[in-house]
Amino acid sequence: MTRGQVQEPQRQDPRRLKVRGLACGYGETVLASDLDFEVAPGTGLLLRGPNGAGKSTLLLTLAGLLHPLAGSVSVEGHDPDDGPALHYCGHRNAVRARLGVLDTLRFWTDINGATGMEPAAALKRVGLGHIAGLDAGYLSAGQQRRLVLARLLTTNRPLWLLDEPSAALDAEGQGLLATLLTEHLGNGGMAVIATHDDLAIAGLSTLALGARP
Ligand SMILES: Nc1ncnc2c1ncn2[C@@H]1O[C@H](COP(=O)(O)OP(=O)(O)OP(=O)(O)O)[C@@H](O)[C@H]1O
C-alpha cells in the first residue's frame, strides 16, 4: 500500500446460522440436545448418524417447521426484505403428478420468488431440459430429485437445508449436486445437509448425531 492510501476495511458478511443450546425431538423424546454451532457464509455442515438418529428432525427444527424443545435457531444478519433466508428440501419431492416438469418449476418459482435462474435454464442445468413438457409424475426417482435441485436455483436464498439430497441420484447427478453446492458456498451461501453419502466438497464440517438406545 502506498502512503496516503486508505485501506478499505474488509467487508465481513455478517450472515450466520446460529444455533444455541438447541434440543430437538418430539414431546418427551429428545433426539439431540445442547447443540451449539454456527454456519458462516461459504461453509456448510454435514449431519451424520445412523437411521433414526434425528438428522431429519434437526433439519425440520432448523427450518422452523418443528418447535425447538429448548434453545434457539436464528439466521443472523439476513435482511427480511430479501425474502426468506432458507430453502428446505425434505425427503419428499413435492411433485404433482399431472403438472408438467417446467410448469412445476414455474409454480415453485412463482411462490418462492423469481430471484435466480430462469426455470427453463435451471431445468437444463440439472439435466431435465429434454423432458420439460412431461408430466412430473412420470419422472424417475432421480429425475424428481434433480427437479428439486432446480428449485434451489430459481430462487436465491442464502441457506440450503437439504435432507438426503443425493438419494436416488446416479453418479453424474451426485457430481452435479457437489458442483451446485460448491458454487452456492463459493457465492457466500450456507448449507446444512443430512446424508449417508460422501460429499467431497471444500468448506464442510461434520456434526455426528448419536444412535437411539
Ligand atoms: N412426528 C413424530 N413423532 C414421534 N417420533 C417421530 C416423529 N417423526 C420422527 N420420529 C422419530 O424420530 C426419530 C428420528 O427420526 P429422523 O427422521 O429425524 O431420523 P434420521 O436421523 O433422519 O434417520 P434416517 O437416516 O433414517 O433418515 C425416529 O425414531 C423417528 O421414528
The ligand as a MOL file (V3000), in Angstrom:
LIG
                    3D

  0  0  0     0  0            999 V3000
M  V30 BEGIN CTAB
M  V30 COUNTS 31 33 0 0 0
M  V30 BEGIN ATOM
M  V30 1 N -43.7310 -36.9410 14.3610 0
M  V30 2 C -43.0110 -37.7890 15.0840 0
M  V30 3 N -43.3930 -38.1540 16.3090 0
M  V30 4 C -42.6430 -39.0030 17.0510 0
M  V30 5 N -41.4680 -39.5370 16.6540 0
M  V30 6 C -41.0550 -39.2050 15.4110 0
M  V30 7 C -41.7950 -38.3340 14.5800 0
M  V30 8 N -41.1110 -38.2010 13.4140 0
M  V30 9 C -39.9990 -38.9490 13.5300 0
M  V30 10 N -39.9640 -39.5600 14.7330 0
M  V30 11 C -38.9120 -40.4290 15.2380 0
M  V30 12 O -37.7460 -39.6650 15.4790 0
M  V30 13 C -36.5970 -40.4690 15.2690 0
M  V30 14 C -35.6190 -39.7120 14.3990 0
M  V30 15 O -36.1440 -39.6190 13.0750 0
M  V30 16 P -35.3700 -38.8230 11.9550 0
M  V30 17 O -36.1950 -38.9540 10.7310 0
M  V30 18 O -35.0380 -37.4590 12.4380 0
M  V30 19 O -34.0150 -39.6650 11.8420 0
M  V30 20 P -32.8490 -39.5780 10.7590 0
M  V30 21 O -31.5600 -39.4550 11.5020 0
M  V30 22 O -33.1420 -38.5220 9.7620 0
M  V30 23 O -32.9200 -41.0230 10.1020 0
M  V30 24 P -32.6170 -41.5570 8.6000 0
M  V30 25 O -31.1180 -41.7030 8.4980 0
M  V30 26 O -33.3130 -42.8890 8.5930 0
M  V30 27 O -33.2170 -40.5950 7.6260 0
M  V30 28 C -37.0760 -41.7840 14.6570 0
M  V30 29 O -37.0340 -42.7690 15.6700 0
M  V30 30 C -38.4990 -41.4760 14.2310 0
M  V30 31 O -39.3330 -42.6020 14.3400 0
M  V30 END ATOM
M  V30 BEGIN BOND
M  V30 1 1 1 2
M  V30 2 1 2 3
M  V30 3 2 2 7
M  V30 4 2 3 4
M  V30 5 1 4 5
M  V30 6 2 5 6
M  V30 7 1 6 7
M  V30 8 1 6 10
M  V30 9 1 7 8
M  V30 10 2 8 9
M  V30 11 1 9 10
M  V30 12 1 10 11
M  V30 13 1 11 12
M  V30 14 1 11 30
M  V30 15 1 12 13
M  V30 16 1 13 14
M  V30 17 1 13 28
M  V30 18 1 14 15
M  V30 19 1 15 16
M  V30 20 2 16 17
M  V30 21 1 16 18
M  V30 22 1 16 19
M  V30 23 1 19 20
M  V30 24 2 20 21
M  V30 25 1 20 22
M  V30 26 1 20 23
M  V30 27 1 23 24
M  V30 28 2 24 25
M  V30 29 1 24 26
M  V30 30 1 24 27
M  V30 31 1 28 29
M  V30 32 1 28 30
M  V30 33 1 30 31
M  V30 END BOND
M  V30 END CTAB
M  END
